[in-house]
Amino acid sequence: MDLFNNVVGHTVGSNANIFVSNLELSNTIFNILSKGGLVYLSPINYNDPDFWDDPSTPEPLDGNHGIISSTQLIPTNQ
């Protein structure tokens, strides 16, 4: 999800004229978001005890972050 959305933002930024204002850029991204051009994850299980950290590994904050087998990428207009 983050990589996909980042590519959209980078593409908009790299295609913009250097004189485009921050307001124009943010309006462009908002229009993309409104039309479903970005994505989010759903459903997320916020109650999972391993949400932030997987206790079976020494790595901190390597939990599943609520991603479950039914989690999907959903367009932002849905």
Contacts in CASP RR format, 6 or more apart in sequence:
PFRMAT RR
TARGET T0000
AUTHOR 0000-0000-0000
METHOD contacts of the structure
MODEL  1
MDLFNNVVGHTVGSNANIFVSNLELSNTIFNILSKGGLVYLSPINYNDPD
FWDDPSTPEPLDGNHGIISSTQLIPTNQ
1 39 0 8 1.000
1 40 0 8 1.000
1 41 0 8 1.000
1 73 0 8 1.000
4 38 0 8 1.000
4 39 0 8 1.000
4 73 0 8 1.000
5 38 0 8 1.000
5 39 0 8 1.000
8 29 0 8 1.000
8 32 0 8 1.000
8 37 0 8 1.000
8 38 0 8 1.000
9 29 0 8 1.000
12 25 0 8 1.000
12 28 0 8 1.000
12 29 0 8 1.000
12 32 0 8 1.000
13 25 0 8 1.000
16 24 0 8 1.000
16 25 0 8 1.000
16 28 0 8 1.000
32 38 0 8 1.000
33 76 0 8 1.000
34 76 0 8 1.000
34 77 0 8 1.000
35 77 0 8 1.000
36 75 0 8 1.000
36 76 0 8 1.000
36 77 0 8 1.000
36 78 0 8 1.000
37 75 0 8 1.000
37 76 0 8 1.000
37 77 0 8 1.000
38 75 0 8 1.000
38 76 0 8 1.000
39 73 0 8 1.000
39 74 0 8 1.000
39 75 0 8 1.000
39 76 0 8 1.000
40 73 0 8 1.000
40 74 0 8 1.000
40 76 0 8 1.000
41 67 0 8 1.000
41 71 0 8 1.000
41 72 0 8 1.000
41 73 0 8 1.000
41 74 0 8 1.000
42 71 0 8 1.000
42 72 0 8 1.000
42 74 0 8 1.000
43 68 0 8 1.000
43 70 0 8 1.000
43 71 0 8 1.000
44 65 0 8 1.000
44 66 0 8 1.000
44 67 0 8 1.000
44 68 0 8 1.000
44 71 0 8 1.000
45 51 0 8 1.000
45 66 0 8 1.000
45 67 0 8 1.000
45 68 0 8 1.000
46 66 0 8 1.000
48 64 0 8 1.000
48 66 0 8 1.000
48 68 0 8 1.000
50 63 0 8 1.000
50 64 0 8 1.000
51 63 0 8 1.000
51 64 0 8 1.000
51 65 0 8 1.000
51 66 0 8 1.000
52 61 0 8 1.000
52 63 0 8 1.000
52 65 0 8 1.000
53 60 0 8 1.000
53 61 0 8 1.000
53 62 0 8 1.000
53 63 0 8 1.000
54 62 0 8 1.000
54 63 0 8 1.000
54 64 0 8 1.000
END
